[in-house]
Amino acid sequence: MSEYTGITDYYDLLMTQGYYDYEGMAIAVNSFIKDGHKKILELGVGTGLLAEKLKVLAPEAEFTGVDITSSMLDIARKRLGE
């Protein structure tokens, strides 16, 4: 069991309060991905906040997110779909 399991909802709320610039990070990541070769693997995807921004910038990309905390992945799936 991950240490984040018990605080998943709080974690997501905290991470969405504007401290991190997920859009800026997504723009930076997207700039490294060559056209036509957009496969993204995010290790430690958490609740999918960066992936949500990347999905807007690169909707054609094949995205895989991995996390050890299943409750984080549950929120990411709600946010992003499968």
N, CA, C and O atoms as a Maestro MAE file, in Angstrom:
{
 s_m_m2io_version
 :::
 2.0.0
}

f_m_ct {
 s_m_title
 :::
 protein
 m_atom[328] {
  # First column is atom index #
  i_m_mmod_type
  r_m_x_coord
  r_m_y_coord
  r_m_z_coord
  i_m_residue_number
  s_m_chain_name
  s_m_pdb_residue_name
  s_m_pdb_atom_name
  i_m_atomic_number
  :::
  1 25 0.844 -1.178 0.000 1 A "MET " " N  " 7
  2 3 0.000 0.000 0.000 1 A "MET " " CA " 6
  3 2 0.890 1.242 0.000 1 A "MET " " C  " 6
  4 15 1.887 1.301 0.719 1 A "MET " " O  " 8
  5 25 0.525 2.214 -0.799 2 A "SER " " N  " 7
  6 3 1.274 3.455 -0.900 2 A "SER " " CA " 6
  7 2 0.925 4.399 0.250 2 A "SER " " C  " 6
  8 15 -0.196 4.387 0.757 2 A "SER " " O  " 8
  9 25 1.877 5.198 0.644 3 A "GLU " " N  " 7
  10 3 1.618 6.168 1.716 3 A "GLU " " CA " 6
  11 2 0.635 7.256 1.294 3 A "GLU " " C  " 6
  12 15 0.121 7.982 2.145 3 A "GLU " " O  " 8
  13 25 0.367 7.380 -0.002 4 A "TYR " " N  " 7
  14 3 -0.561 8.391 -0.499 4 A "TYR " " CA " 6
  15 2 -2.010 7.926 -0.511 4 A "TYR " " C  " 6
  16 15 -2.907 8.738 -0.736 4 A "TYR " " O  " 8
  17 25 -2.261 6.659 -0.278 5 A "THR " " N  " 7
  18 3 -3.616 6.122 -0.365 5 A "THR " " CA " 6
  19 2 -4.593 6.876 0.523 5 A "THR " " C  " 6
  20 15 -5.699 7.194 0.087 5 A "THR " " O  " 8
  21 25 -4.215 7.161 1.730 6 A "GLY " " N  " 7
  22 3 -5.119 7.822 2.669 6 A "GLY " " CA " 6
  23 2 -5.308 9.309 2.441 6 A "GLY " " C  " 6
  24 15 -6.213 9.909 3.023 6 A "GLY " " O  " 8
  25 25 -4.479 9.916 1.611 7 A "ILE " " N  " 7
  26 3 -4.575 11.366 1.414 7 A "ILE " " CA " 6
  27 2 -4.837 11.753 -0.045 7 A "ILE " " C  " 6
  28 15 -4.600 12.896 -0.435 7 A "ILE " " O  " 8
  29 25 -5.318 10.821 -0.836 8 A "THR " " N  " 7
  30 3 -5.492 11.061 -2.265 8 A "THR " " CA " 6
  31 2 -6.365 12.272 -2.557 8 A "THR " " C  " 6
  32 15 -5.982 13.130 -3.353 8 A "THR " " O  " 8
  33 25 -7.528 12.356 -1.928 9 A "ASP " " N  " 7
  34 3 -8.431 13.487 -2.202 9 A "ASP " " CA " 6
  35 2 -7.793 14.806 -1.777 9 A "ASP " " C  " 6
  36 15 -7.889 15.802 -2.494 9 A "ASP " " O  " 8
  37 25 -7.151 14.815 -0.631 10 A "TYR " " N  " 7
  38 3 -6.462 16.020 -0.165 10 A "TYR " " CA " 6
  39 2 -5.324 16.391 -1.105 10 A "TYR " " C  " 6
  40 15 -5.134 17.566 -1.423 10 A "TYR " " O  " 8
  41 25 -4.571 15.399 -1.547 11 A "TYR " " N  " 7
  42 3 -3.455 15.620 -2.463 11 A "TYR " " CA " 6
  43 2 -3.946 16.290 -3.744 11 A "TYR " " C  " 6
  44 15 -3.359 17.271 -4.201 11 A "TYR " " O  " 8
  45 25 -5.023 15.759 -4.320 12 A "ASP " " N  " 7
  46 3 -5.548 16.325 -5.563 12 A "ASP " " CA " 6
  47 2 -6.007 17.768 -5.339 12 A "ASP " " C  " 6
  48 15 -5.735 18.639 -6.166 12 A "ASP " " O  " 8
  49 25 -6.681 18.020 -4.256 13 A "LEU " " N  " 7
  50 3 -7.124 19.373 -3.943 13 A "LEU " " CA " 6
  51 2 -5.935 20.319 -3.786 13 A "LEU " " C  " 6
  52 15 -5.953 21.428 -4.319 13 A "LEU " " O  " 8
  53 25 -4.922 19.896 -3.074 14 A "LEU " " N  " 7
  54 3 -3.725 20.701 -2.858 14 A "LEU " " CA " 6
  55 2 -3.002 20.996 -4.181 14 A "LEU " " C  " 6
  56 15 -2.577 22.126 -4.424 14 A "LEU " " O  " 8
  57 25 -2.872 19.985 -5.016 15 A "MET " " N  " 7
  58 3 -2.133 20.141 -6.277 15 A "MET " " CA " 6
  59 2 -2.873 20.999 -7.302 15 A "MET " " C  " 6
  60 15 -2.263 21.464 -8.265 15 A "MET " " O  " 8
  61 25 -4.161 21.214 -7.116 16 A "THR " " N  " 7
  62 3 -4.933 22.040 -8.058 16 A "THR " " CA " 6
  63 2 -5.087 23.487 -7.590 16 A "THR " " C  " 6
  64 15 -5.863 24.244 -8.173 16 A "THR " " O  " 8
  65 25 -4.370 23.870 -6.565 17 A "GLN " " N  " 7
  66 3 -4.514 25.219 -6.015 17 A "GLN " " CA " 6
  67 2 -3.624 26.266 -6.668 17 A "GLN " " C  " 6
  68 15 -3.604 27.412 -6.219 17 A "GLN " " O  " 8
  69 25 -2.895 25.907 -7.705 18 A "GLY " " N  " 7
  70 3 -2.141 26.894 -8.461 18 A "GLY " " CA " 6
  71 2 -0.665 26.995 -8.158 18 A "GLY " " C  " 6
  72 15 0.017 27.834 -8.746 18 A "GLY " " O  " 8
  73 25 -0.144 26.178 -7.266 19 A "TYR " " N  " 7
  74 3 1.282 26.233 -6.949 19 A "TYR " " CA " 6
  75 2 2.129 25.756 -8.116 19 A "TYR " " C  " 6
  76 15 3.189 26.316 -8.395 19 A "TYR " " O  " 8
  77 25 1.656 24.719 -8.796 20 A "TYR " " N  " 7
  78 3 2.386 24.173 -9.938 20 A "TYR " " CA " 6
  79 2 1.778 24.695 -11.235 20 A "TYR " " C  " 6
  80 15 0.560 24.831 -11.351 20 A "TYR " " O  " 8
  81 25 2.626 24.982 -12.196 21 A "ASP " " N  " 7
  82 3 2.181 25.451 -13.510 21 A "ASP " " CA " 6
  83 2 2.130 24.254 -14.461 21 A "ASP " " C  " 6
  84 15 3.044 24.043 -15.259 21 A "ASP " " O  " 8
  85 25 1.059 23.481 -14.368 22 A "TYR " " N  " 7
  86 3 0.938 22.280 -15.190 22 A "TYR " " CA " 6
  87 2 0.879 22.612 -16.675 22 A "TYR " " C  " 6
  88 15 1.402 21.863 -17.501 22 A "TYR " " O  " 8
  89 25 0.253 23.715 -17.015 23 A "GLU " " N  " 7
  90 3 0.197 24.099 -18.427 23 A "GLU " " CA " 6
  91 2 1.595 24.419 -18.955 23 A "GLU " " C  " 6
  92 15 1.956 23.981 -20.047 23 A "GLU " " O  " 8
  93 25 2.373 25.168 -18.202 24 A "GLY " " N  " 7
  94 3 3.744 25.484 -18.599 24 A "GLY " " CA " 6
  95 2 4.603 24.230 -18.717 24 A "GLY " " C  " 6
  96 15 5.406 24.099 -19.641 24 A "GLY " " O  " 8
  97 25 4.425 23.310 -17.770 25 A "MET " " N  " 7
  98 3 5.173 22.054 -17.835 25 A "MET " " CA " 6
  99 2 4.763 21.238 -19.059 25 A "MET " " C  " 6
  100 15 5.608 20.627 -19.713 25 A "MET " " O  " 8
  101 25 3.472 21.229 -19.366 26 A "ALA " " N  " 7
  102 3 2.984 20.478 -20.529 26 A "ALA " " CA " 6
  103 2 3.527 21.080 -21.822 26 A "ALA " " C  " 6
  104 15 3.887 20.344 -22.741 26 A "ALA " " O  " 8
  105 25 3.590 22.391 -21.902 27 A "ILE " " N  " 7
  106 3 4.152 23.048 -23.090 27 A "ILE " " CA " 6
  107 2 5.613 22.649 -23.263 27 A "ILE " " C  " 6
  108 15 6.057 22.368 -24.376 27 A "ILE " " O  " 8
  109 25 6.356 22.624 -22.162 28 A "ALA " " N  " 7
  110 3 7.773 22.241 -22.216 28 A "ALA " " CA " 6
  111 2 7.929 20.790 -22.663 28 A "ALA " " C  " 6
  112 15 8.758 20.498 -23.525 28 A "ALA " " O  " 8
  113 25 7.155 19.892 -22.100 29 A "VAL " " N  " 7
  114 3 7.232 18.476 -22.474 29 A "VAL " " CA " 6
  115 2 6.856 18.307 -23.942 29 A "VAL " " C  " 6
  116 15 7.536 17.598 -24.684 29 A "VAL " " O  " 8
  117 25 5.782 18.953 -24.354 30 A "ASN " " N  " 7
  118 3 5.315 18.829 -25.733 30 A "ASN " " CA " 6
  119 2 6.344 19.340 -26.738 30 A "ASN " " C  " 6
  120 15 6.397 18.854 -27.867 30 A "ASN " " O  " 8
  121 25 7.150 20.301 -26.345 31 A "SER " " N  " 7
  122 3 8.152 20.854 -27.264 31 A "SER " " CA " 6
  123 2 9.264 19.851 -27.584 31 A "SER " " C  " 6
  124 15 9.965 20.001 -28.585 31 A "SER " " O  " 8
  125 25 9.424 18.838 -26.745 32 A "PHE " " N  " 7
  126 3 10.449 17.821 -26.970 32 A "PHE " " CA " 6
  127 2 9.950 16.646 -27.805 32 A "PHE " " C  " 6
  128 15 10.739 15.802 -28.231 32 A "PHE " " O  " 8
  129 25 8.667 16.593 -28.033 33 A "ILE " " N  " 7
  130 3 8.088 15.464 -28.738 33 A "ILE " " CA " 6
  131 2 7.984 15.803 -30.222 33 A "ILE " " C  " 6
  132 15 7.399 16.819 -30.599 33 A "ILE " " O  " 8
  133 25 8.553 14.949 -31.051 34 A "LYS " " N  " 7
  134 3 8.544 15.189 -32.489 34 A "LYS " " CA " 6
  135 2 7.177 14.846 -33.066 34 A "LYS " " C  " 6
  136 15 6.511 13.914 -32.616 34 A "LYS " " O  " 8
  137 25 6.772 15.620 -34.074 35 A "ASP " " N  " 7
  138 3 5.499 15.360 -34.744 35 A "ASP " " CA " 6
  139 2 5.476 13.943 -35.304 35 A "ASP " " C  " 6
  140 15 6.460 13.462 -35.868 35 A "ASP " " O  " 8
  141 25 4.339 13.293 -35.138 36 A "GLY " " N  " 7
  142 3 4.179 11.946 -35.649 36 A "GLY " " CA " 6
  143 2 4.740 10.857 -34.752 36 A "GLY " " C  " 6
  144 15 4.539 9.673 -35.022 36 A "GLY " " O  " 8
  145 25 5.432 11.228 -33.702 37 A "HIS " " N  " 7
  146 3 6.034 10.239 -32.794 37 A "HIS " " CA " 6
  147 2 5.630 10.544 -31.349 37 A "HIS " " C  " 6
  148 15 6.469 10.526 -30.448 37 A "HIS " " O  " 8
  149 25 4.395 10.813 -31.143 38 A "LYS " " N  " 7
  150 3 3.966 11.252 -29.821 38 A "LYS " " CA " 6
  151 2 3.496 10.090 -28.961 38 A "LYS " " C  " 6
  152 15 2.319 9.728 -28.956 38 A "LYS " " O  " 8
  153 25 4.438 9.523 -28.244 39 A "LYS " " N  " 7
  154 3 4.147 8.514 -27.240 39 A "LYS " " CA " 6
  155 2 4.680 9.060 -25.925 39 A "LYS " " C  " 6
  156 15 5.866 9.363 -25.798 39 A "LYS " " O  " 8
  157 25 3.799 9.181 -24.963 40 A "ILE " " N  " 7
  158 3 4.168 9.786 -23.688 40 A "ILE " " CA " 6
  159 2 3.980 8.756 -22.572 40 A "ILE " " C  " 6
  160 15 2.921 8.140 -22.451 40 A "ILE " " O  " 8
  161 25 5.010 8.584 -21.773 41 A "LEU " " N  " 7
  162 3 4.952 7.732 -20.588 41 A "LEU " " CA " 6
  163 2 5.244 8.621 -19.390 41 A "LEU " " C  " 6
  164 15 6.331 9.187 -19.277 41 A "LEU " " O  " 8
  165 25 4.274 8.741 -18.501 42 A "GLU " " N  " 7
  166 3 4.488 9.529 -17.281 42 A "GLU " " CA " 6
  167 2 4.538 8.574 -16.094 42 A "GLU " " C  " 6
  168 15 3.546 7.928 -15.757 42 A "GLU " " O  " 8
  169 25 5.697 8.495 -15.474 43 A "LEU " " N  " 7
  170 3 5.868 7.695 -14.268 43 A "LEU " " CA " 6
  171 2 5.542 8.570 -13.071 43 A "LEU " " C  " 6
  172 15 6.089 9.664 -12.934 43 A "LEU " " O  " 8
  173 25 4.670 8.106 -12.217 44 A "GLY " " N  " 7
  174 3 4.217 8.930 -11.102 44 A "GLY " " CA " 6
  175 2 3.149 9.907 -11.568 44 A "GLY " " C  " 6
  176 15 3.189 11.089 -11.226 44 A "GLY " " O  " 8
  177 25 2.201 9.419 -12.343 45 A "VAL " " N  " 7
  178 3 1.171 10.269 -12.949 45 A "VAL " " CA " 6
  179 2 0.249 10.896 -11.905 45 A "VAL " " C  " 6
  180 15 -0.403 11.904 -12.177 45 A "VAL " " O  " 8
  181 25 0.196 10.305 -10.718 46 A "GLY " " N  " 7
  182 3 -0.653 10.861 -9.667 46 A "GLY " " CA " 6
  183 2 -2.099 10.921 -10.108 46 A "GLY " " C  " 6
  184 15 -2.652 9.922 -10.568 46 A "GLY " " O  " 8
  185 25 -2.718 12.084 -9.973 47 A "THR " " N  " 7
  186 3 -4.128 12.241 -10.326 47 A "THR " " CA " 6
  187 2 -4.318 12.770 -11.749 47 A "THR " " C  " 6
  188 15 -5.426 13.150 -12.129 47 A "THR " " O  " 8
  189 25 -3.256 12.793 -12.520 48 A "GLY " " N  " 7
  190 3 -3.358 13.112 -13.944 48 A "GLY " " CA " 6
  191 2 -3.362 14.583 -14.314 48 A "GLY " " C  " 6
  192 15 -3.826 14.937 -15.398 48 A "GLY " " O  " 8
  193 25 -2.861 15.444 -13.450 49 A "LEU " " N  " 7
  194 3 -2.932 16.878 -13.719 49 A "LEU " " CA " 6
  195 2 -2.047 17.318 -14.896 49 A "LEU " " C  " 6
  196 15 -2.484 18.122 -15.720 49 A "LEU " " O  " 8
  197 25 -0.841 16.818 -14.984 50 A "LEU " " N  " 7
  198 3 0.023 17.143 -16.125 50 A "LEU " " CA " 6
  199 2 -0.527 16.488 -17.393 50 A "LEU " " C  " 6
  200 15 -0.555 17.108 -18.456 50 A "LEU " " O  " 8
  201 25 -0.958 15.253 -17.274 51 A "ALA " " N  " 7
  202 3 -1.512 14.532 -18.425 51 A "ALA " " CA " 6
  203 2 -2.732 15.249 -18.989 51 A "ALA " " C  " 6
  204 15 -2.936 15.259 -20.203 51 A "ALA " " O  " 8
  205 25 -3.535 15.841 -18.134 52 A "GLU " " N  " 7
  206 3 -4.721 16.580 -18.576 52 A "GLU " " CA " 6
  207 2 -4.322 17.729 -19.503 52 A "GLU " " C  " 6
  208 15 -4.975 17.962 -20.520 52 A "GLU " " O  " 8
  209 25 -3.276 18.432 -19.162 53 A "LYS " " N  " 7
  210 3 -2.793 19.545 -19.997 53 A "LYS " " CA " 6
  211 2 -2.138 19.036 -21.274 53 A "LYS " " C  " 6
  212 15 -2.308 19.632 -22.337 53 A "LYS " " O  " 8
  213 25 -1.397 17.950 -21.181 54 A "LEU " " N  " 7
  214 3 -0.764 17.366 -22.370 54 A "LEU " " CA " 6
  215 2 -1.807 16.865 -23.362 54 A "LEU " " C  " 6
  216 15 -1.613 16.955 -24.574 54 A "LEU " " O  " 8
  217 25 -2.900 16.343 -22.851 55 A "LYS " " N  " 7
  218 3 -3.968 15.828 -23.701 55 A "LYS " " CA " 6
  219 2 -4.565 16.939 -24.572 55 A "LYS " " C  " 6
  220 15 -4.968 16.694 -25.709 55 A "LYS " " O  " 8
  221 25 -4.617 18.136 -24.040 56 A "VAL " " N  " 7
  222 3 -5.124 19.280 -24.805 56 A "VAL " " CA " 6
  223 2 -4.121 19.691 -25.883 56 A "VAL " " C  " 6
  224 15 -4.507 19.986 -27.014 56 A "VAL " " O  " 8
  225 25 -2.845 19.710 -25.534 57 A "LEU " " N  " 7
  226 3 -1.799 20.123 -26.477 57 A "LEU " " CA " 6
  227 2 -1.508 19.081 -27.550 57 A "LEU " " C  " 6
  228 15 -1.158 19.428 -28.678 57 A "LEU " " O  " 8
  229 25 -1.651 17.829 -27.206 58 A "ALA " " N  " 7
  230 3 -1.310 16.741 -28.137 58 A "ALA " " CA " 6
  231 2 -2.390 15.659 -28.079 58 A "ALA " " C  " 6
  232 15 -2.132 14.552 -27.606 58 A "ALA " " O  " 8
  233 25 -3.592 15.973 -28.555 59 A "PRO " " N  " 7
  234 3 -4.692 14.995 -28.449 59 A "PRO " " CA " 6
  235 2 -4.439 13.706 -29.219 59 A "PRO " " C  " 6
  236 15 -5.048 12.676 -28.929 59 A "PRO " " O  " 8
  237 25 -3.540 13.761 -30.205 60 A "GLU " " N  " 7
  238 3 -3.241 12.573 -31.004 60 A "GLU " " CA " 6
  239 2 -2.215 11.659 -30.335 60 A "GLU " " C  " 6
  240 15 -1.978 10.546 -30.805 60 A "GLU " " O  " 8
  241 25 -1.612 12.117 -29.254 61 A "ALA " " N  " 7
  242 3 -0.561 11.349 -28.586 61 A "ALA " " CA " 6
  243 2 -1.111 10.106 -27.899 61 A "ALA " " C  " 6
  244 15 -2.242 10.082 -27.413 61 A "ALA " " O  " 8
  245 25 -0.285 9.093 -27.877 62 A "GLU " " N  " 7
  246 3 -0.581 7.873 -27.127 62 A "GLU " " CA " 6
  247 2 0.011 8.079 -25.736 62 A "GLU " " C  " 6
  248 15 1.226 8.206 -25.585 62 A "GLU " " O  " 8
  249 25 -0.841 8.110 -24.732 63 A "PHE " " N  " 7
  250 3 -0.402 8.454 -23.386 63 A "PHE " " CA " 6
  251 2 -0.556 7.259 -22.455 63 A "PHE " " C  " 6
  252 15 -1.595 6.598 -22.447 63 A "PHE " " O  " 8
  253 25 0.480 6.989 -21.674 64 A "THR " " N  " 7
  254 3 0.439 5.953 -20.641 64 A "THR " " CA " 6
  255 2 0.896 6.586 -19.338 64 A "THR " " C  " 6
  256 15 1.976 7.173 -19.268 64 A "THR " " O  " 8
  257 25 0.078 6.466 -18.318 65 A "GLY " " N  " 7
  258 3 0.431 6.978 -17.006 65 A "GLY " " CA " 6
  259 2 0.540 5.834 -16.013 65 A "GLY " " C  " 6
  260 15 -0.304 4.937 -15.998 65 A "GLY " " O  " 8
  261 25 1.575 5.862 -15.184 66 A "VAL " " N  " 7
  262 3 1.832 4.802 -14.208 66 A "VAL " " CA " 6
  263 2 1.944 5.427 -12.821 66 A "VAL " " C  " 6
  264 15 2.556 6.482 -12.650 66 A "VAL " " O  " 8
  265 25 1.352 4.770 -11.847 67 A "ASP " " N  " 7
  266 3 1.489 5.226 -10.464 67 A "ASP " " CA " 6
  267 2 1.316 4.015 -9.558 67 A "ASP " " C  " 6
  268 15 0.622 3.065 -9.920 67 A "ASP " " O  " 8
  269 25 1.939 4.040 -8.389 68 A "ILE " " N  " 7
  270 3 1.822 2.917 -7.452 68 A "ILE " " CA " 6
  271 2 0.595 3.035 -6.556 68 A "ILE " " C  " 6
  272 15 0.271 2.095 -5.830 68 A "ILE " " O  " 8
  273 25 -0.088 4.166 -6.595 69 A "THR " " N  " 7
  274 3 -1.235 4.396 -5.730 69 A "THR " " CA " 6
  275 2 -2.518 4.267 -6.539 69 A "THR " " C  " 6
  276 15 -2.832 5.134 -7.356 69 A "THR " " O  " 8
  277 25 -3.249 3.203 -6.317 70 A "SER " " N  " 7
  278 3 -4.445 2.940 -7.124 70 A "SER " " CA " 6
  279 2 -5.505 4.021 -6.960 70 A "SER " " C  " 6
  280 15 -6.237 4.306 -7.908 70 A "SER " " O  " 8
  281 25 -5.605 4.628 -5.785 71 A "SER " " N  " 7
  282 3 -6.602 5.686 -5.586 71 A "SER " " CA " 6
  283 2 -6.247 6.937 -6.398 71 A "SER " " C  " 6
  284 15 -7.139 7.676 -6.815 71 A "SER " " O  " 8
  285 25 -4.965 7.174 -6.620 72 A "MET " " N  " 7
  286 3 -4.543 8.281 -7.494 72 A "MET " " CA " 6
  287 2 -4.954 7.972 -8.933 72 A "MET " " C  " 6
  288 15 -5.457 8.843 -9.643 72 A "MET " " O  " 8
  289 25 -4.738 6.734 -9.355 73 A "LEU " " N  " 7
  290 3 -5.112 6.327 -10.706 73 A "LEU " " CA " 6
  291 2 -6.619 6.402 -10.920 73 A "LEU " " C  " 6
  292 15 -7.071 6.700 -12.026 73 A "LEU " " O  " 8
  293 25 -7.399 6.136 -9.883 74 A "ASP " " N  " 7
  294 3 -8.859 6.261 -9.996 74 A "ASP " " CA " 6
  295 2 -9.250 7.694 -10.351 74 A "ASP " " C  " 6
  296 15 -10.103 7.917 -11.210 74 A "ASP " " O  " 8
  297 25 -8.626 8.655 -9.690 75 A "ILE " " N  " 7
  298 3 -8.910 10.067 -9.984 75 A "ILE " " CA " 6
  299 2 -8.408 10.421 -11.375 75 A "ILE " " C  " 6
  300 15 -9.085 11.134 -12.116 75 A "ILE " " O  " 8
  301 25 -7.238 9.935 -11.734 76 A "ALA " " N  " 7
  302 3 -6.693 10.209 -13.075 76 A "ALA " " CA " 6
  303 2 -7.635 9.662 -14.158 76 A "ALA " " C  " 6
  304 15 -7.866 10.330 -15.166 76 A "ALA " " O  " 8
  305 25 -8.168 8.479 -13.961 77 A "ARG " " N  " 7
  306 3 -9.100 7.909 -14.950 77 A "ARG " " CA " 6
  307 2 -10.360 8.747 -15.070 77 A "ARG " " C  " 6
  308 15 -10.873 8.937 -16.173 77 A "ARG " " O  " 8
  309 25 -10.870 9.255 -13.946 78 A "LYS " " N  " 7
  310 3 -12.063 10.121 -13.985 78 A "LYS " " CA " 6
  311 2 -11.726 11.409 -14.741 78 A "LYS " " C  " 6
  312 15 -12.546 11.911 -15.509 78 A "LYS " " O  " 8
  313 25 -10.551 11.929 -14.528 79 A "ARG " " N  " 7
  314 3 -10.130 13.174 -15.139 79 A "ARG " " CA " 6
  315 2 -9.866 12.990 -16.643 79 A "ARG " " C  " 6
  316 15 -10.197 13.867 -17.441 79 A "ARG " " O  " 8
  317 25 -9.282 11.873 -17.022 80 A "LEU " " N  " 7
  318 3 -8.786 11.690 -18.386 80 A "LEU " " CA " 6
  319 2 -9.539 10.672 -19.226 80 A "LEU " " C  " 6
  320 15 -9.426 10.682 -20.452 80 A "LEU " " O  " 8
  321 25 -10.294 9.805 -18.600 81 A "GLY " " N  " 7
  322 3 -10.857 8.662 -19.317 81 A "GLY " " CA " 6
  323 2 -9.821 7.557 -19.339 81 A "GLY " " C  " 6
  324 15 -8.751 7.701 -18.748 81 A "GLY " " O  " 8
  325 25 -10.112 6.485 -19.991 82 A "GLU " " N  " 7
  326 3 -9.161 5.369 -20.036 82 A "GLU " " CA " 6
  327 2 -8.019 5.692 -20.958 82 A "GLU " " C  " 6
  328 15 -7.114 4.876 -21.129 82 A "GLU " " O  " 8
  :::
 }
 m_bond[327] {
  # First column is bond index #
  i_m_from
  i_m_to
  i_m_order
  :::
  1 1 2 1
  2 2 3 1
  3 3 4 2
  4 3 5 1
  5 5 6 1
  6 6 7 1
  7 7 8 2
  8 7 9 1
  9 9 10 1
  10 10 11 1
  11 11 12 2
  12 11 13 1
  13 13 14 1
  14 14 15 1
  15 15 16 2
  16 15 17 1
  17 17 18 1
  18 18 19 1
  19 19 20 2
  20 19 21 1
  21 21 22 1
  22 22 23 1
  23 23 24 2
  24 23 25 1
  25 25 26 1
  26 26 27 1
  27 27 28 2
  28 27 29 1
  29 29 30 1
  30 30 31 1
  31 31 32 2
  32 31 33 1
  33 33 34 1
  34 34 35 1
  35 35 36 2
  36 35 37 1
  37 37 38 1
  38 38 39 1
  39 39 40 2
  40 39 41 1
  41 41 42 1
  42 42 43 1
  43 43 44 2
  44 43 45 1
  45 45 46 1
  46 46 47 1
  47 47 48 2
  48 47 49 1
  49 49 50 1
  50 50 51 1
  51 51 52 2
  52 51 53 1
  53 53 54 1
  54 54 55 1
  55 55 56 2
  56 55 57 1
  57 57 58 1
  58 58 59 1
  59 59 60 2
  60 59 61 1
  61 61 62 1
  62 62 63 1
  63 63 64 2
  64 63 65 1
  65 65 66 1
  66 66 67 1
  67 67 68 2
  68 67 69 1
  69 69 70 1
  70 70 71 1
  71 71 72 2
  72 71 73 1
  73 73 74 1
  74 74 75 1
  75 75 76 2
  76 75 77 1
  77 77 78 1
  78 78 79 1
  79 79 80 2
  80 79 81 1
  81 81 82 1
  82 82 83 1
  83 83 84 2
  84 83 85 1
  85 85 86 1
  86 86 87 1
  87 87 88 2
  88 87 89 1
  89 89 90 1
  90 90 91 1
  91 91 92 2
  92 91 93 1
  93 93 94 1
  94 94 95 1
  95 95 96 2
  96 95 97 1
  97 97 98 1
  98 98 99 1
  99 99 100 2
  100 99 101 1
  101 101 102 1
  102 102 103 1
  103 103 104 2
  104 103 105 1
  105 105 106 1
  106 106 107 1
  107 107 108 2
  108 107 109 1
  109 109 110 1
  110 110 111 1
  111 111 112 2
  112 111 113 1
  113 113 114 1
  114 114 115 1
  115 115 116 2
  116 115 117 1
  117 117 118 1
  118 118 119 1
  119 119 120 2
  120 119 121 1
  121 121 122 1
  122 122 123 1
  123 123 124 2
  124 123 125 1
  125 125 126 1
  126 126 127 1
  127 127 128 2
  128 127 129 1
  129 129 130 1
  130 130 131 1
  131 131 132 2
  132 131 133 1
  133 133 134 1
  134 134 135 1
  135 135 136 2
  136 135 137 1
  137 137 138 1
  138 138 139 1
  139 139 140 2
  140 139 141 1
  141 141 142 1
  142 142 143 1
  143 143 144 2
  144 143 145 1
  145 145 146 1
  146 146 147 1
  147 147 148 2
  148 147 149 1
  149 149 150 1
  150 150 151 1
  151 151 152 2
  152 151 153 1
  153 153 154 1
  154 154 155 1
  155 155 156 2
  156 155 157 1
  157 157 158 1
  158 158 159 1
  159 159 160 2
  160 159 161 1
  161 161 162 1
  162 162 163 1
  163 163 164 2
  164 163 165 1
  165 165 166 1
  166 166 167 1
  167 167 168 2
  168 167 169 1
  169 169 170 1
  170 170 171 1
  171 171 172 2
  172 171 173 1
  173 173 174 1
  174 174 175 1
  175 175 176 2
  176 175 177 1
  177 177 178 1
  178 178 179 1
  179 179 180 2
  180 179 181 1
  181 181 182 1
  182 182 183 1
  183 183 184 2
  184 183 185 1
  185 185 186 1
  186 186 187 1
  187 187 188 2
  188 187 189 1
  189 189 190 1
  190 190 191 1
  191 191 192 2
  192 191 193 1
  193 193 194 1
  194 194 195 1
  195 195 196 2
  196 195 197 1
  197 197 198 1
  198 198 199 1
  199 199 200 2
  200 199 201 1
  201 201 202 1
  202 202 203 1
  203 203 204 2
  204 203 205 1
  205 205 206 1
  206 206 207 1
  207 207 208 2
  208 207 209 1
  209 209 210 1
  210 210 211 1
  211 211 212 2
  212 211 213 1
  213 213 214 1
  214 214 215 1
  215 215 216 2
  216 215 217 1
  217 217 218 1
  218 218 219 1
  219 219 220 2
  220 219 221 1
  221 221 222 1
  222 222 223 1
  223 223 224 2
  224 223 225 1
  225 225 226 1
  226 226 227 1
  227 227 228 2
  228 227 229 1
  229 229 230 1
  230 230 231 1
  231 231 232 2
  232 231 233 1
  233 233 234 1
  234 234 235 1
  235 235 236 2
  236 235 237 1
  237 237 238 1
  238 238 239 1
  239 239 240 2
  240 239 241 1
  241 241 242 1
  242 242 243 1
  243 243 244 2
  244 243 245 1
  245 245 246 1
  246 246 247 1
  247 247 248 2
  248 247 249 1
  249 249 250 1
  250 250 251 1
  251 251 252 2
  252 251 253 1
  253 253 254 1
  254 254 255 1
  255 255 256 2
  256 255 257 1
  257 257 258 1
  258 258 259 1
  259 259 260 2
  260 259 261 1
  261 261 262 1
  262 262 263 1
  263 263 264 2
  264 263 265 1
  265 265 266 1
  266 266 267 1
  267 267 268 2
  268 267 269 1
  269 269 270 1
  270 270 271 1
  271 271 272 2
  272 271 273 1
  273 273 274 1
  274 274 275 1
  275 275 276 2
  276 275 277 1
  277 277 278 1
  278 278 279 1
  279 279 280 2
  280 279 281 1
  281 281 282 1
  282 282 283 1
  283 283 284 2
  284 283 285 1
  285 285 286 1
  286 286 287 1
  287 287 288 2
  288 287 289 1
  289 289 290 1
  290 290 291 1
  291 291 292 2
  292 291 293 1
  293 293 294 1
  294 294 295 1
  295 295 296 2
  296 295 297 1
  297 297 298 1
  298 298 299 1
  299 299 300 2
  300 299 301 1
  301 301 302 1
  302 302 303 1
  303 303 304 2
  304 303 305 1
  305 305 306 1
  306 306 307 1
  307 307 308 2
  308 307 309 1
  309 309 310 1
  310 310 311 1
  311 311 312 2
  312 311 313 1
  313 313 314 1
  314 314 315 1
  315 315 316 2
  316 315 317 1
  317 317 318 1
  318 318 319 1
  319 319 320 2
  320 319 321 1
  321 321 322 1
  322 322 323 1
  323 323 324 2
  324 323 325 1
  325 325 326 1
  326 326 327 1
  327 327 328 2
  :::
 }
}
